[in-house]
Amino acid sequence: MYTDISTEAKATIGLLLCSIANGQQQLSQPHLENISKILVLCTRLRDQDMNVAFAKVFNIYKESSRNDMIIYYAALVSEDFADTVFCMCCETAMAQGRWNDAFAEPLATIGLALQLSTDDVKNIIRTYIVRNRWNVQIESA
């Protein structure tokens, strides 16, 4: 159950997973690579074994309601890290190099649950759309 998660690092992993459109139960290669990169590069997440944390959170993610998870996990993220986590979620959602309208609902829910302003959520999403506009589109095998 998602309430077994009690650390900011694991909550962040949960939010990254929830940012993927349609609550896919299987991660695409680009999504997995992006989440891995975030977990390796973010110094704020280095206090735990991220492989073990990811496995635990992913198993919970497969069995839980995404919106309930988002609200619970967002409450575990400190205010000074919330905007960074939201940017990481946008990056993860668009890991395949393109915007999909299915990203709007989970990203908006995450942004609001993290208590970001509606304008900040819109501006961050818009920035990622513009940034990714000319990227190569990555198709999963």
Contacts in CASP RR format, 6 or more apart in sequence:
PFRMAT RR
TARGET T0000
AUTHOR 0000-0000-0000
METHOD contacts of the structure
MODEL  1
MYTDISTEAKATIGLLLCSIANGQQQLSQPHLENISKILVLCTRLRDQDM
NVAFAKVFNIYKESSRNDMIIYYAALVSEDFADTVFCMCCETAMAQGRWN
DAFAEPLATIGLALQLSTDDVKNIIRTYIVRNRWNVQIESA
1 60 0 8 1.000
1 63 0 8 1.000
1 64 0 8 1.000
2 60 0 8 1.000
2 61 0 8 1.000
2 64 0 8 1.000
2 68 0 8 1.000
2 69 0 8 1.000
2 72 0 8 1.000
2 73 0 8 1.000
3 72 0 8 1.000
4 56 0 8 1.000
4 60 0 8 1.000
5 11 0 8 1.000
5 14 0 8 1.000
5 56 0 8 1.000
5 57 0 8 1.000
5 60 0 8 1.000
5 72 0 8 1.000
5 73 0 8 1.000
5 76 0 8 1.000
6 76 0 8 1.000
7 48 0 8 1.000
7 53 0 8 1.000
7 76 0 8 1.000
8 44 0 8 1.000
8 76 0 8 1.000
8 77 0 8 1.000
8 78 0 8 1.000
8 81 0 8 1.000
9 44 0 8 1.000
9 45 0 8 1.000
9 47 0 8 1.000
9 48 0 8 1.000
9 50 0 8 1.000
9 53 0 8 1.000
10 48 0 8 1.000
10 53 0 8 1.000
10 56 0 8 1.000
10 57 0 8 1.000
10 76 0 8 1.000
11 72 0 8 1.000
11 73 0 8 1.000
11 74 0 8 1.000
11 76 0 8 1.000
11 77 0 8 1.000
12 45 0 8 1.000
12 73 0 8 1.000
12 77 0 8 1.000
12 81 0 8 1.000
12 85 0 8 1.000
12 88 0 8 1.000
13 35 0 8 1.000
13 39 0 8 1.000
13 50 0 8 1.000
13 53 0 8 1.000
13 54 0 8 1.000
13 57 0 8 1.000
13 58 0 8 1.000
14 57 0 8 1.000
14 61 0 8 1.000
14 69 0 8 1.000
14 73 0 8 1.000
15 70 0 8 1.000
15 73 0 8 1.000
15 74 0 8 1.000
15 77 0 8 1.000
15 85 0 8 1.000
15 88 0 8 1.000
15 89 0 8 1.000
15 110 0 8 1.000
15 114 0 8 1.000
16 35 0 8 1.000
16 38 0 8 1.000
16 88 0 8 1.000
16 89 0 8 1.000
16 92 0 8 1.000
17 27 0 8 1.000
17 35 0 8 1.000
17 57 0 8 1.000
17 58 0 8 1.000
17 61 0 8 1.000
18 61 0 8 1.000
18 66 0 8 1.000
18 69 0 8 1.000
18 70 0 8 1.000
18 73 0 8 1.000
18 89 0 8 1.000
18 106 0 8 1.000
18 109 0 8 1.000
18 110 0 8 1.000
19 89 0 8 1.000
19 90 0 8 1.000
19 92 0 8 1.000
19 93 0 8 1.000
19 103 0 8 1.000
19 106 0 8 1.000
19 107 0 8 1.000
19 110 0 8 1.000
20 27 0 8 1.000
20 31 0 8 1.000
20 92 0 8 1.000
20 93 0 8 1.000
20 106 0 8 1.000
21 93 0 8 1.000
21 100 0 8 1.000
21 102 0 8 1.000
21 103 0 8 1.000
21 106 0 8 1.000
22 102 0 8 1.000
23 66 0 8 1.000
23 106 0 8 1.000
24 31 0 8 1.000
25 62 0 8 1.000
27 35 0 8 1.000
27 58 0 8 1.000
28 95 0 8 1.000
28 96 0 8 1.000
28 140 0 8 1.000
29 138 0 8 1.000
29 140 0 8 1.000
29 141 0 8 1.000
30 95 0 8 1.000
30 96 0 8 1.000
30 97 0 8 1.000
30 138 0 8 1.000
30 140 0 8 1.000
31 92 0 8 1.000
31 95 0 8 1.000
31 96 0 8 1.000
33 95 0 8 1.000
34 91 0 8 1.000
34 92 0 8 1.000
34 95 0 8 1.000
35 54 0 8 1.000
35 92 0 8 1.000
38 45 0 8 1.000
38 88 0 8 1.000
38 91 0 8 1.000
38 92 0 8 1.000
39 45 0 8 1.000
39 50 0 8 1.000
39 54 0 8 1.000
40 50 0 8 1.000
42 84 0 8 1.000
42 88 0 8 1.000
44 81 0 8 1.000
44 84 0 8 1.000
60 69 0 8 1.000
61 69 0 8 1.000
66 106 0 8 1.000
67 109 0 8 1.000
70 106 0 8 1.000
70 109 0 8 1.000
70 110 0 8 1.000
70 113 0 8 1.000
71 113 0 8 1.000
73 113 0 8 1.000
74 82 0 8 1.000
74 110 0 8 1.000
74 111 0 8 1.000
74 113 0 8 1.000
74 114 0 8 1.000
74 115 0 8 1.000
75 113 0 8 1.000
77 85 0 8 1.000
77 114 0 8 1.000
79 115 0 8 1.000
82 111 0 8 1.000
82 114 0 8 1.000
82 115 0 8 1.000
82 116 0 8 1.000
83 114 0 8 1.000
83 116 0 8 1.000
83 120 0 8 1.000
83 124 0 8 1.000
85 114 0 8 1.000
86 107 0 8 1.000
86 110 0 8 1.000
86 111 0 8 1.000
86 114 0 8 1.000
86 116 0 8 1.000
86 121 0 8 1.000
86 124 0 8 1.000
87 124 0 8 1.000
87 128 0 8 1.000
89 107 0 8 1.000
89 110 0 8 1.000
89 111 0 8 1.000
90 107 0 8 1.000
90 124 0 8 1.000
90 125 0 8 1.000
90 128 0 8 1.000
91 128 0 8 1.000
93 103 0 8 1.000
93 106 0 8 1.000
93 107 0 8 1.000
94 103 0 8 1.000
94 128 0 8 1.000
94 129 0 8 1.000
94 132 0 8 1.000
95 138 0 8 1.000
96 137 0 8 1.000
96 138 0 8 1.000
96 139 0 8 1.000
96 140 0 8 1.000
97 132 0 8 1.000
97 135 0 8 1.000
97 136 0 8 1.000
97 137 0 8 1.000
97 138 0 8 1.000
98 132 0 8 1.000
98 135 0 8 1.000
98 137 0 8 1.000
99 128 0 8 1.000
99 129 0 8 1.000
99 132 0 8 1.000
103 125 0 8 1.000
104 125 0 8 1.000
107 121 0 8 1.000
107 125 0 8 1.000
108 121 0 8 1.000
111 121 0 8 1.000
112 118 0 8 1.000
112 121 0 8 1.000
116 124 0 8 1.000
END
